[in-house]
Amino acid sequence: MFQTNHSDHQTGWSSTRYQRVLATTYFILLSVWSAGIAFNGAPDESTHFFLLEYLKSFHSLPAASAPTQAFTGSISGYTWQPGEFWYHGLPFPHVIGALISSYSLSWMLPSDLGYLAARCFNWILGAVFICALFRIANRAGMSKKAAALAALIISLIPQVSFVFSYFNSDAYGLMSVALLISALLGFLKAPNKLTAVWLGGAIGLMFLAKLYLLPALVFVVVMLAAQHFFRDKILKQRVVPMLTAAVIVSLPMLLVTYLKFGEISGISGQIDFVALHKNNPAAGFGTCYIRCSGHLLNMENVIPWLNLTLTSYFSTTGWMNIFLPSTYYMGAAVLFISIVIMATIQTARIYSRDSKPIFLLNFLLPLIMILGLFPSIILLSMLASQNSLPQPQGRYLFVTIPFLTLLIAFATMSRARARNATSSVRNARLSQFHVKCLIAVVIWMAWTNMAAWKENTLSSSNIQKSAIGKSVTEAVIESNASRKPATDSLSAAQLANRLSLNNGEFFLKAPLEQVRAMGTLDEVRKTSEGWILRGWSVPPQTDGLPEYIIAVEAGKIVGALRVEGKRPDVAAALGNKSALRSGYEGTVPALSSPDKCDLKLYTVSSTFKVFAMPDVCEFISRSSY
């Protein structure tokens, strides 16, 4: 698409070597990310895993109404309840890939970590993704070194690493978009039969991606049409092999999906999902953003929607509940705005050195389309949220991520051809300056990526159940000092003092202490059976270890939970190894509602002392919003 003004040294690394190093490095990074994420510790992993588990267990596709009975997967050990939602009516190339990697690699892993073998397919997709980014940047005019740095910048976006590290379909979609742009640039540079087949194959892969990733195909169609009709007639004798390759790649799975589910878009599944949640006030069905109450935009709803959408485009891990400090988001915003401004300036400068048709086709048209993707997709996503459920998620903007590589290529273009020795030296210095800037950005992105990984891995839901969390837990247990009977349990004198005998029955006094137990509630959720509670609690160190959580409602004990969960994050934060076993999770059959709550929680220690806990009604009230 673009003319290049650089010349790579022949003594440097080859493109193949750069791609091998990038692929290997990124594969390792993604495996580390994945080891810090528990199964279903990221959005919708279990809904994608259902089809994988079903195929492995029954060697056939399930009906859209499945599961009709409880089903436990052999890979993840997760149990799907009857009627539980899963993504049906969509092409499933990522499931086929994960099925192959699961069969190939599961023997290497313990049974409780078998889900990592399925995730490995997404790590491979990540390696393909970063290589495609390298080719995009290199074919767009960047030197191989600069192209490698640009590929690293995009791949180190925390949200991108997060998406490729667990099992989902967005990773496949991201990889497909990157391959599509790479193949398009290859075809535009050398429009022969082979590059046409590669482009057709990439188009076929895109037909198997989710609908919100298809705007990439619009970009390709417009660029091909513009180049064909206004410049080179490049589609002549090339369109047949291109379309043939697209059909061969996509048609078999599209046919299987349509014949089984009657659609290939997954829209019916989304309609079922909305119907399932629309009556839940917390879901926000009917929230208005555009043309509300006489206003074009309802800014009270639009601003929070935009904030969460843009932050989750850069880094919102966990179940969209783990954020970085605001300074990282400000830094990302400044970096993005700077790239857009530099790309616009450099494109304007190109006009003076090229003929008008070349400038319009190779520079201005792609820049306008790339920049136009962001507001158009945001507007469409907002309209979709208004007509279904509010879903301010950055994943709807994921189609733009590979295009960021092109923006970087625009921003680092030289503004003049080297016509003499002086201009050659000037261009060389400018290229060196761009490389230094790219190195600085890579360092910042690597630091940001590491910070996001740390926040996600050390979250309470992941540190207890992830591969890394389990290893840390075992290490802490092995190094934990032996329990001290004098402080961890009742002494003989204390037992004699607090034990009483009445009518042939022994009673043990459990005094309520004045000090509160340390701890917090990580999750409070209403079910038909009561309230699901998850959190941690630690009594004063001299008063024993936590043993039970007692729930009291209207002056009566309504339930109890055993404190037995391992929380190495708590032990590390408190600097107290005895706080390792401080987690609890379960359901208490309480009737309290958010508007009328009378539920209290208490911690019972191993010395049979009782300690009040944080106000659970405050958490219940929050959960209603």
C-alpha positions in Angstrom: 0.0 0.0 0.0 2.8 2.4 0.9 6.1 3.2 -0.6 9.0 2.7 1.7 11.9 5.1 2.2 14.1 2.8 4.4 16.6 0.2 3.5 17.2 -2.6 6.0 20.8 -3.6 6.3 21.4 -7.0 4.6 23.5 -8.1 7.6 20.6 -7.7 10.0 18.0 -10.2 11.0 15.7 -11.6 8.3 12.0 -11.2 8.5 11.6 -14.8 9.2 13.9 -14.6 12.2 12.2 -11.5 13.6 8.8 -13.4 13.4 10.2 -16.5 15.1 11.5 -14.4 18.0 8.3 -12.4 18.3 6.1 -15.5 18.1 8.2 -17.5 20.7 8.4 -14.5 23.1 4.6 -13.7 22.9 3.7 -17.4 23.2 5.6 -17.6 26.5 4.1 -14.3 27.7 0.6 -15.5 27.0 1.2 -18.8 28.8 2.3 -16.8 31.9 -0.8 -14.7 31.7 -3.0 -17.8 31.3 -1.4 -19.5 34.3 -2.6 -16.6 36.5 -6.2 -16.9 35.4 -8.5 -19.5 37.0 -10.9 -21.4 34.9 -13.8 -19.1 34.1 -11.9 -16.3 35.7 -12.5 -14.2 32.6 -15.7 -13.2 30.7 -17.7 -16.0 29.1 -15.0 -18.7 29.2 -17.5 -21.3 30.4 -20.0 -20.4 27.7 -17.4 -21.1 25.0 -16.1 -24.2 26.9 -19.5 -25.9 26.8 -19.3 -26.7 23.1 -15.7 -27.9 23.5 -16.6 -30.2 26.4 -19.7 -31.5 24.6 -17.8 -32.3 21.4 -15.2 -34.1 23.4 -17.7 -36.1 25.4 -20.3 -37.0 22.7 -18.5 -36.3 19.4 -21.5 -34.4 18.0 -22.9 -30.9 18.1 -25.4 -30.1 20.9 -28.9 -28.7 20.2 -29.5 -25.0 20.8 -31.6 -26.0 23.8 -28.8 -27.9 25.5 -27.9 -28.6 28.3 -31.2 -30.2 29.2 -29.6 -31.8 32.3 -26.6 -31.2 34.4 -23.4 -31.8 32.4 -19.8 -31.9 33.8 -17.0 -31.4 31.4 -14.0 -33.8 31.4 -11.5 -31.0 30.6 -12.5 -28.3 33.0 -14.5 -30.2 35.6 -17.1 -27.4 35.4 -20.8 -28.3 35.6 -23.3 -26.7 33.4 -26.9 -26.6 34.7 -30.0 -27.2 32.6 -30.8 -24.2 30.5 -27.5 -22.5 31.1 -26.6 -20.1 28.3 -23.9 -20.9 25.7 -23.0 -19.4 22.3 -24.9 -21.4 19.7 -25.5 -20.5 16.1 -22.0 -19.2 15.6 -19.1 -20.7 13.6 -16.7 -22.4 15.9 -13.2 -22.6 14.5 -11.7 -21.7 17.9 -13.4 -24.7 19.4 -12.0 -27.1 16.8 -8.5 -25.7 17.4 -8.9 -26.0 21.2 -10.2 -29.6 20.8 -7.0 -30.5 18.8 -4.7 -28.8 21.4 -6.6 -30.5 24.2 -6.1 -33.9 22.8 -2.5 -33.2 22.0 -1.4 -31.6 25.2 -3.7 -32.6 28.1 -1.5 -35.6 28.9 1.3 -33.2 30.0 -0.9 -31.5 32.6 -2.5 -32.5 35.9 -6.2 -33.2 35.5 -7.2 -30.0 37.4 -5.3 -27.9 34.9 -6.5 -29.6 31.8 -8.2 -26.4 30.6 -4.7 -24.9 30.0 -4.3 -27.4 27.1 -7.4 -26.0 25.5 -6.3 -22.4 26.1 -3.0 -23.2 24.4 -4.7 -22.9 21.0 -5.3 -19.2 21.7 -1.6 -18.8 22.7 -0.8 -20.1 19.2 -3.3 -17.6 17.7 -1.4 -14.9 19.6 1.9 -16.0 18.1 0.3 -15.8 14.6 -1.2 -12.4 15.5 2.1 -10.8 16.4 3.7 -12.1 13.3 0.9 -10.7 11.2 1.3 -7.3 12.9 5.0 -7.4 12.0 4.2 -8.0 8.4 1.6 -5.2 8.4 4.1 -2.7 9.7 6.9 -3.9 7.4 4.7 -4.0 4.3 3.4 -0.5 5.2 7.0 0.9 4.9 8.6 0.4 8.3 12.0 -1.2 8.7 12.1 -4.7 10.1 13.4 -3.4 13.5 10.7 -0.7 13.6 8.1 -3.2 12.5 9.0 -5.6 15.3 8.7 -2.8 17.8 5.3 -1.7 16.4 4.1 -5.3 16.7 5.3 -5.5 20.3 3.5 -2.2 21.2 0.2 -3.5 19.9 0.6 -7.0 21.3 1.6 -5.7 24.8 -1.7 -3.8 25.2 -2.9 -5.5 28.4 -6.4 -6.2 27.0 -4.9 -7.9 24.0 -2.6 -10.2 26.0 -5.6 -10.9 28.3 -7.8 -11.9 25.4 -5.3 -14.3 24.0 -4.6 -15.9 27.3 -8.0 -17.6 28.0 -10.5 -19.5 25.9 -12.8 -17.2 23.9 -13.7 -16.4 20.3 -12.4 -12.8 20.3 -8.8 -14.1 20.1 -9.6 -15.9 16.8 -11.3 -12.7 15.5 -8.3 -10.5 16.4 -5.9 -12.9 14.7 -8.2 -13.0 11.6 -8.3 -9.3 11.3 -4.5 -9.0 11.5 -4.1 -11.8 8.9 -6.6 -10.0 6.7 -4.7 -6.7 6.7 -1.4 -8.4 6.2 -2.7 -10.3 3.3 -4.3 -7.2 1.8 -1.0 -5.3 1.9 0.8 -8.3 0.4 -1.7 -8.4 -2.5 -1.6 -4.7 -3.1 2.2 -4.8 -3.3 2.3 -7.8 -5.6 -1.1 -8.6 -7.1 -0.4 -12.1 -8.3 -2.3 -15.4 -8.1 -0.5 -16.6 -4.9 -1.1 -13.3 -3.0 -4.7 -13.4 -4.2 -5.2 -16.9 -2.7 -3.7 -15.8 0.6 -6.0 -12.8 0.7 -9.0 -15.0 -0.2 -8.0 -17.4 2.6 -7.9 -14.5 5.1 -11.3 -13.3 3.9 -12.6 -16.9 4.5 -11.3 -16.8 8.0 -13.1 -13.5 8.6 -16.4 -15.0 7.6 -16.1 -17.3 10.6 -15.6 -14.4 13.1 -18.2 -12.6 15.1 -20.3 -9.9 13.5 -18.6 -7.0 15.3 -15.3 -7.9 13.6 -16.6 -7.8 10.1 -16.0 -4.0 9.5 -12.5 -5.1 8.6 -14.0 -6.7 5.5 -15.5 -3.3 4.6 -12.0 -1.8 4.7 -10.7 -4.5 2.4 -13.5 -4.2 -0.1 -13.2 -0.4 -0.3 -9.4 -0.6 -0.7 -9.6 -3.3 -3.4 -12.4 -1.5 -5.3 -10.5 1.9 -5.2 -7.2 0.4 -6.4 -9.0 -1.6 -9.1 -11.2 1.2 -10.6 -8.9 4.2 -10.1 -5.4 2.8 -10.6 -4.2 -0.7 -11.5 -7.2 -3.0 -12.4 -5.6 -5.3 -9.9 -8.7 -7.6 -9.6 -8.6 -8.6 -13.2 -8.0 -12.3 -13.4 -7.3 -12.4 -9.6 -10.9 -12.3 -8.2 -11.6 -15.9 -9.1 -8.7 -17.5 -7.1 -9.4 -15.0 -4.3 -13.1 -15.9 -4.0 -12.4 -19.6 -4.5 -10.0 -19.6 -1.5 -12.5 -17.7 0.6 -15.2 -20.3 -0.2 -13.0 -23.3 0.5 -11.9 -21.9 3.9 -15.3 -20.7 5.2 -18.1 -22.7 3.5 -17.8 -26.1 5.2 -18.1 -24.7 8.7 -20.8 -22.1 7.7 -22.8 -25.0 6.2 -22.5 -27.2 9.3 -23.5 -24.3 11.5 -26.5 -23.3 9.4 -27.7 -26.9 9.0 -27.5 -27.5 12.8 -28.7 -24.2 14.2 -30.5 -22.5 11.3 -28.2 -19.4 11.4 -24.6 -18.4 11.3 -24.7 -15.1 13.1 -25.5 -16.2 16.7 -28.2 -13.5 16.9 -30.8 -15.9 18.3 -28.5 -16.8 21.2 -28.1 -13.1 22.0 -31.8 -12.6 21.9 -32.2 -15.5 24.3 -29.5 -14.0 26.5 -31.3 -10.6 26.6 -34.7 -12.3 27.4 -33.0 -14.2 30.2 -31.8 -11.0 31.9 -34.1 -8.2 30.8 -36.3 -8.4 33.9 -33.3 -8.1 36.2 -33.2 -4.4 37.3 -29.4 -4.6 37.7 -29.0 -5.5 34.0 -30.2 -2.0 33.0 -32.5 -3.1 30.2 -34.0 -0.1 28.4 -31.2 2.4 29.4 -31.4 5.3 26.9 -28.3 6.9 25.4 -29.4 8.6 22.2 -32.4 10.8 21.5 -33.8 10.6 25.1 -36.2 13.1 26.5 -35.7 15.6 23.8 -31.9 15.5 24.0 -29.7 14.1 21.3 -27.4 12.4 23.9 -28.2 11.5 27.5 -24.8 12.4 28.9 -25.6 11.0 32.3 -25.6 7.5 30.7 -23.3 8.2 27.8 -20.2 9.3 29.8 -20.1 6.2 32.1 -20.7 4.0 29.1 -17.8 5.6 27.2 -15.5 5.5 30.2 -16.0 1.7 30.7 -15.8 1.0 27.0 -12.5 2.8 26.5 -10.9 1.5 29.7 -11.8 -2.1 28.7 -10.4 -1.4 25.3 -7.0 -0.9 26.9 -7.1 -2.9 30.2 -10.0 -4.3 32.2 -9.3 -7.8 33.3 -11.1 -10.4 35.5 -14.8 -10.2 34.9 -14.4 -6.5 33.8 -13.8 -5.6 37.4 -10.0 -5.3 37.7 -8.6 -2.0 36.7 -5.2 -0.3 36.5 -4.5 3.0 38.3 -5.9 6.0 36.3 -2.4 7.2 35.3 -2.0 4.2 33.0 -5.2 5.0 31.2 -4.2 8.7 30.9 -0.8 7.6 29.5 -2.6 5.3 26.9 -4.9 8.1 25.9 -2.0 10.6 25.4 -0.1 7.9 23.4 -3.1 7.2 21.1 -3.8 10.9 20.5 -0.2 11.5 19.8 -0.1 8.7 17.2 -3.3 10.0 15.5 -1.9 13.5 15.3 1.4 12.4 14.0 -0.2 10.1 11.5 -2.4 13.0 10.2 0.5 15.4 10.0 2.8 12.9 8.2 0.0 12.0 5.8 -0.5 15.7 5.0 3.2 16.1 4.3 3.2 13.2 1.9 0.9 15.1 -0.5 3.8 17.3 -1.7 5.9 14.4 -2.9 3.4 12.0 -4.6 0.9 12.4 -7.4 -2.6 13.1 -6.3 -4.1 9.6 -7.2 -1.4 7.8 -5.3 -1.8 10.1 -2.3 -5.6 9.6 -2.2 -5.5 5.8 -2.7 -2.4 4.9 -0.6 -2.5 7.4 2.2 -5.6 9.6 2.6 -8.3 6.9 2.0 -6.9 4.3 4.4 -6.3 6.9 7.1 -9.8 8.3 6.9 -11.3 4.8 7.0 -9.1 3.7 10.0 -10.0 6.9 12.0 -13.6 6.5 11.0 -13.8 3.0 12.5 -13.7 4.3 16.1 -16.7 6.7 16.2 -18.8 4.5 13.9 -18.3 1.4 16.0 -18.9 3.3 19.2 -22.2 4.7 17.9 -23.4 1.3 16.7 -22.4 -0.4 20.0 -24.3 2.3 21.9 -27.4 1.8 19.8 -27.1 -2.0 20.4 -26.8 -1.3 24.2 -29.9 0.9 24.1 -32.0 -1.7 22.3 -30.9 -4.7 24.3 -28.7 -4.8 27.4 -26.1 -2.1 28.3 -22.8 -3.7 27.4 -20.0 -1.0 27.5 -17.3 -3.4 26.4 -14.1 -2.6 24.6 -14.2 -5.9 22.7 -16.6 -4.3 20.2 -13.7 -2.1 19.2 -11.2 -5.0 19.0 -11.5 -4.9 15.2 -9.5 -1.6 15.3 -6.5 -3.0 17.2 -4.6 -4.4 14.2 -5.2 -1.1 12.4 -3.3 0.7 15.1 -0.2 -0.8 13.5 -1.0 1.0 10.3 -1.4 4.2 12.3 2.0 3.8 13.7 3.4 3.2 10.2 1.7 6.5 9.1 3.1 8.3 12.1 6.7 7.3 11.4 6.8 7.9 7.6 9.5 10.1 6.2 8.2 13.2 4.6 10.6 13.4 1.6 12.4 11.0 -0.6 16.1 10.8 -0.5 17.2 12.7 -3.6 20.8 13.4 -2.5 23.3 12.6 0.2 22.0 15.3 2.5 18.4 14.1 2.4 19.6 10.5 2.9 21.4 11.4 6.1 18.3 13.3 7.2 16.1 10.4 6.6 18.5 8.0 8.4 18.5 10.3 11.4 14.8 10.5 11.4 14.5 6.7 11.2 16.8 6.4 14.1 14.7 8.9 16.1 11.5 6.9 15.3 13.2 3.7 16.5 14.2 5.3 19.7 10.7 6.6 20.3 9.3 3.1 19.5 11.7 1.5 22.0 10.6 3.9 24.7 6.9 3.1 24.0 7.7 -0.7 24.1 9.3 -0.3 27.5 6.3 1.6 28.8 3.9 -0.9 27.3 5.9 -3.8 28.8 5.7 -2.2 32.3 1.9 -1.6 31.9 1.4 -5.2 30.7 3.3 -6.5 33.8 1.2 -4.2 36.1 -2.0 -5.5 34.6 -0.8 -9.1 34.9 0.0 -8.6 38.5 -3.4 -7.0 39.3 -5.2 -9.8 37.6 -3.2 -12.7 38.9 -3.3 -11.5 42.5 -7.1 -10.9 42.5 -8.9 -13.0 45.0 -10.7 -15.1 42.4 -7.5 -16.0 40.5 -5.0 -16.4 43.3 -7.0 -19.2 44.9 -7.7 -21.3 41.8 -5.3 -20.5 39.0 -2.2 -22.5 38.2 0.1 -19.9 39.7 -2.2 -19.4 42.7 -2.2 -23.1 43.5 1.6 -23.2 43.3 1.9 -20.2 45.6 -0.6 -21.7 48.0 1.4 -24.9 48.2 4.6 -23.1 48.7 3.2 -21.0 51.5 1.8 -24.1 53.2 5.2 -25.8 53.1 6.9 -22.8 54.5 4.2 -22.0 57.1 5.4 -22.2 60.6 3.8 -24.8 62.8 0.7 -23.7 64.7 1.1 -22.6 68.2 -1.4 -24.4 70.5 -1.1 -21.7 73.1 -2.8 -19.1 70.8 -4.5 -21.2 68.2 -6.8 -23.2 70.5 -8.3 -23.1 73.9 -6.0 -23.9 76.8 -7.1 -26.3 79.4 -7.7 -23.5 81.9 -9.8 -21.5 79.4 -11.9 -24.6 78.5 -12.6 -25.3 82.2 -13.6 -21.6 82.7 -15.9 -21.3 79.8 -17.5 -24.8 79.9 -20.7 -25.3 82.0 -23.0 -28.2 82.8 -26.8 -27.8 82.9 -29.3 -30.7 83.1 -26.8 -33.1 81.8 -25.7 -31.0 78.8 -22.4 -29.1 78.4 -22.4 -25.5 77.2 -19.4 -23.6 75.9 -19.5 -19.8 76.1 -18.3 -18.0 73.0 -17.9 -14.3 74.0 -18.5 -11.5 71.5 -15.3 -9.5 71.4 -15.2 -5.7 71.2 -12.7 -5.7 68.3 -13.8 -6.6 64.8 -12.3 -9.2 62.6 -10.3 -8.0 59.6 -11.7 -8.9 56.2 -14.0 -8.0 53.4 -16.7 -9.4 51.2 -15.5 -10.0 47.6 -18.9 -11.1 46.3 -22.5 -10.8 47.4 -25.1 -12.2 45.1 -28.8 -13.1 45.5 -30.1 -16.5 44.5 -33.4 -18.4 45.1 -31.8 -20.1 48.1 -30.5 -17.0 49.8 -27.3 -15.0 49.5 -24.0 -16.3 48.0 -21.2 -14.8 50.1 -17.5 -14.9 49.2 -14.6 -13.2 51.0 -12.1 -13.5 53.8 -11.9 -12.9 57.5 -9.0 -12.8 60.0 -9.4 -12.4 63.8 -6.7 -10.7 65.9 -3.6 -12.8 65.7 -3.6 -13.6 69.5 -7.2 -15.0 69.3 -6.7 -18.0 67.1 -7.5 -18.8 63.5 -10.8 -18.3 61.7 -13.0 -21.3 61.7 -16.6 -20.4 60.8 -18.7 -17.5 59.5 -22.0 -17.2 61.3 -25.0 -15.5 59.7 -27.5 -13.8 62.0 -30.9 -12.4 60.8 -33.5 -10.8 63.1 -31.6 -12.1 66.1 -31.5 -15.7 64.9 -28.7 -17.8 63.5 -29.7 -18.7 60.0 -26.6 -20.3 58.7 -22.9 -20.9 58.9 -19.9 -21.2 56.5 -16.7 -23.0 57.0 -13.5 -20.9 56.7 -11.3 -23.1 54.6 -10.3 -21.3 51.5 -6.6 -20.6 50.8 -5.9 -16.8 50.4 -2.2 -16.3 49.7 -3.0 -12.7 48.6 -4.3 -12.0 52.1 -1.4 -13.7 53.8 1.0 -11.6 51.7 -0.8 -8.4 52.2 -1.0 -8.8 56.0 2.5 -10.3 56.3 1.0 -13.1 58.3 1.4 -16.7 57.1 -1.3 -17.8 59.5 -3.8 -15.8 57.5 -3.4 -18.2 54.5 -6.6 -20.1 55.5 -9.0 -17.2 55.7 -11.3 -17.6 52.7 -14.9 -18.6 52.7 -17.6 -19.1 50.1 -21.1 -20.4 50.2 -24.8 -19.7 50.5 -26.7 -18.6 53.6 -30.5 -19.0 53.6 -31.3 -15.4 54.6 -34.4 -13.5 53.5 -32.9 -9.9 53.7 -33.5 -7.7 50.7 -31.5 -4.6 49.6 -34.2 -2.2 50.9 -34.8 -4.1 54.2 -31.7 -5.8 55.4 -31.2 -7.2 58.9 -28.3 -9.6 58.2 -25.2 -9.6 60.3 -22.0 -11.8 59.9 -19.7 -12.9 62.7 -16.4 -14.8 62.6 -15.8 -17.7 65.1 -12.2 -18.3 65.8 -10.4 -21.5 66.9 -10.4 -20.2 70.5 -14.2 -20.0 70.3 -14.3 -16.2 70.4 -16.8 -14.3 68.2 -15.9 -11.2 66.2 -18.2 -8.9 64.3 -17.5 -8.5 60.6 -18.0 -5.6 58.1 -21.6 -4.5 57.4 -23.0 -7.1 54.9 -26.1 -5.0 54.3 -24.0 -2.3 52.8 -22.7 -4.8 50.3 -26.2 -6.1 49.6 -27.4 -2.6 48.9 -24.5 -2.1 46.4 -25.4 -5.4 44.7 -28.8 -4.1 43.7 -27.4 -1.5 41.4 
